Structures are given as structure tokens and as C-alpha cells.
């Protein structure tokens, strides 16, 4: 019944046809959030590797160590997953077939970046965390070049 009412309303008061080339309005996409999340993964990886276990059997010292370690791991996993989500949205929603003409390795670049997110999430591997940052930088440069802009890649490190 509602569908019939809407059809009648649309016939009486037709709306304008609207087209969009992406799911969201232009300007909503930006690889910056993926960079920030990937940086958190890198930072937490460094902190985990630098964290020294207590040299004592003191229960309180071990509790503090394990608490800190678990917090670092949680942040690393959550933020790296967030980086992956941001990259996948950028890949699937922003980039279109005509971008592949200019960047034939676009799909491979995003696929490898997503795989690196997974690796950083489940491992404590500084090399993979740094490779993820490089992949995000490449995506940043591709993204901004599609917009005809040269936006410097900024890292907090």
C-alpha cells in the first residue's frame, strides 16, 4: 500500500533525477584516517617490542606488565583493523574503473595493503608495520593525484 502511495505521489510531484559517482558526497574520502590508524599500529608494535617483562616474580609487577601489554595489543589490533576498513572503503567506494587506466596496479596495491593490515594485526612485526605505512603512503599519493592535487604525506614519527 505504501509503495502504491509513493508511486502516485511521484507521478503527481516528480522529483529530480540525481546521479552520483560514489556512495558519499565528494570530499568525504581521504586516506588520512587510514594513515593515522596504521601509525597507531606501528607505534603499538614498537611499544610491545620495547616492553620489558619484570625481572622479578612480584605479582603486582607482572600484573602491571600484562595489563600494559594487553592494552598495547588491543590498541594495535583495533587500530589496524580500522586502517583496513578505511582502506577497503576507499578502494571499493572511491576508486572507479577509469582510475585503473592511470594506475594499473591499483587493485594489487590495495590488496597488499589490506593483507599488511591483517599481518600487523595478528603479529608483532616491525617490518610489516613499516611496510603498511609505505603502502598507505603510496595509496595517499595515488588518491591525491586522482584529484589533481599534491598533498604532502605527513607522519607523526
Secondary structure, 3 states (H helix, E strand, C coil): CHHHHHHHHHHHCCCCCCCCCCCCCCCCCCCHHHHHHHHHHHHHHHHHHHCCCCCCCCHHHHHHHHHHHHHHHHHHHHHHHHHHHHHHHHHHHHCCHHHHHHCCCHHHHHHHHHHHHHHHHHCCCHHHHHHHHHHHHHHHHHHHHHCCCCCCCCCCC
